[in-house]
Amino acid sequence: MINIRRSEERGGGNYGWLDTKYTFSFNNYYDPNFMGFRNLRVINEDFVEANQGFGTHGHANMEIITYVIEGALAHKDSTGGEEVLRPHEVQRMTAGTGIQHSEFNPSKTEKVHLYQIWILPETDGLKPGYEQTYFAPETKKGRLKLVASRGGDDGSVKINQDVKLYSSILANGETVSHTLAENRHAWIQIVKGAINLNGETLNASDGAAISDERLLEIKSLADDTEFLLFDLN
């Protein structure tokens, strides 16, 4: 079963400095039919204007993944983490018992385009933490590259939940497949381009919840299609 979440159906708004789309209920947007999927709680697609950003604010008991698509995002948090996040880098922040952080677009001229993803942790009260890793585009071309996992496998960032997150870049007509183990589910989020997923077409910024499907056949319908695939319990 594949339930598609079309880009234009999402919530969100344009606040001048921030243009954002919410896949699931968030902030002032509430839809009881979209409160999350499995352990996925938030998938926000953000466009932050030049020299603007999110001031210092707090989180707790959440695993937060940031994935920059275009531009750069400066990050600073109360654990001492202070980095600039760019395309093909994956950042994981464990909010745990509580963390303060800020995110800012340091460019004077260019927007930053990113996904911010929240995943419910398997345990509350974890020690706050931060990790950031670069995955070269070549490692994602024509395959599913593991970029986040519970065990930090294959050089992926470690996440405190039974989730595997893959990133992939496909040429037009190129295919990859993924087999879900019994009682596993998936979410796919299209970053760029378009795909055919088991007969269903998904375009840029579309997402889909997948259950009761063992084999996922993914075919790119555009050049340099990029997507994220979550394997969820």
KAHU-V229931 format. One line per field, one symbol per residue. ss: DSSP state (H for helix, E for strand, C for the rest). psi: psi as a letter, one per 30 degrees, with the letter a starting at -180 (. if undefined). Layout:
ss: ???
psi: ???
This chain:
ss: CEEEECHHHCEEEECCCEEEEECCCECCECCCCCCCECCEEEEEEEEECCCCEEEEEEECCCEEEEEEEECEEEEEECCCCEEEEECCEEEEEECCCCEEEEEECCCCCCCEEEEEEEECCCCCCCCCEEEEEECCHHHCECCCEEEEECCCHHHCEECCCCEEEEEEEECCCCEEEEECCCCCEEEEEEEECEEEECCEEEECCCEEEECCCCEEEEEECCCCEEEEEEEEC
psi: kjjkjkefflaaljgdfkjkkjelkkbgkkjffigljbgkekjkjkjklkhlaklklllkhkkkkkjkekaljkkklfffkjlkklkgkkkkkjebfkkkllkkjfkffklkklkkkkkklfklglkklkkkkkjkefffkgljkkfkleghlhglkkkilikkkkkkkklkfklllkkklkglllkkkkelbllkjhfkkklkfllkkklhkekjjkkkglkhkklkkkjl.
